[in-house]
Amino acid sequence: GMYRRGYFSKHDIVNFMLANMRFRLKGEDKNEIDKFQKAAQAFIAGHKVDDLQGLATEVYNRYVSPSLWLGTIEIAREHIEAGIEVWLVTATPTEFATYVAKRLGFTGALGTKAEIVNGEYTGKLIGDVLHGKAKAVAVRQLAMEKEIDLSLSYAYSDSHHDIPLLETVGLPRAINPDTLLQVRALRDGWP
């Protein structure tokens, strides 16, 4: 959808694919994350916030909704029914994360923040991409603002990149984990 609307070129897509392959083969690397962050900033610059929010519906319906693991959604709904806040924490841009959280009936979302001036993205990020340790920092900040006891809080992930986030809460959970997260969960007794 973003390609059809001119957000990036075929060359950009190839570069994203290569970066993703390097990431999967080599794991987390500060230089790769910096390159990804710069590319993300460049492709969003000059685009209107309203245009991207309109695109969110298409992306959600076509790609996100079909790939949601129903078991995870059921767990989130059980928390909500019990009066527990449920927050989506993702590297995805805040606007898209908020849209997804709203569609799922979650309390809210934390995502990567992009600078907006006069209704357009400037191409600059406010802070870092919400990834790895940055997720843990953001969750601690949210907990402080909302007076949430993290020792009684859950966090769910499928990726070892979220181990800092999982370590932040008292009730970490691995769902369909990658190998490294599965090893950590088994070692520490995380369900």
MOGI-V219893 format. One line per field, one symbol per residue. phi: phi as a letter, one per 20 degrees, with the letter a starting at -180 (. if undefined). psi: psi as a letter, one per 40 degrees, with the letter a starting at -180 (. if undefined). A space follows every 10 residues. Layout:
phi->???
psi->???
//
This chain:
phi->.fffenfbef gfffffffff fffffenfbg ffffffffff fffegnefgg fffffgffff fedfgfefeg gfffffffff fenefcdecb fgggffgfff gffemffabd bfddfcclmc fendeenegf blffffffff fgfffdleef fdedbcbdcf feggffffde cfcdclffgf fffffffemf f
psi->ddddeediid dddddddddd dddddeahhd dddddddddd ddedheiidd dddddddddd ddddddehhd dddddddddd deehihhhhi eiiddddddd dddefidaih ahhihhhfei heeiihaihg ibdddddddd dddddefhhd eeiiiiiehe eeddddedie gihhhfiidd dddddddefh .
//
